[in-house]
Amino acid sequence: MSRMIKLNDGCYVAADQISELKINQSSQTITVRMKDGIGHSHAPDYRQGVYAAMDALVDQINTALAAK
């Protein structure tokens, strides 16, 4: 069973079901695309840049996948 990653309040996804992460420059958010095609939006924490948020999210996903 895959570990869950928190994207925002009320939205957790299975790390092994994530297929793509993409930064949206216009809205300063990250789109998390799942293997089934559903997209979720992830906003950086207060005072966190979108690139730092992307790095943190990638680290969480990699840690979750390594723990299998």
Secondary structure, 3 states (H helix, E strand, C coil): CCCEEEEECCEEEEHHHEEEEEEECCCCEEEEEECCCCEEEECCCCCCCHHHHHHHHHHHHHHHHHCC
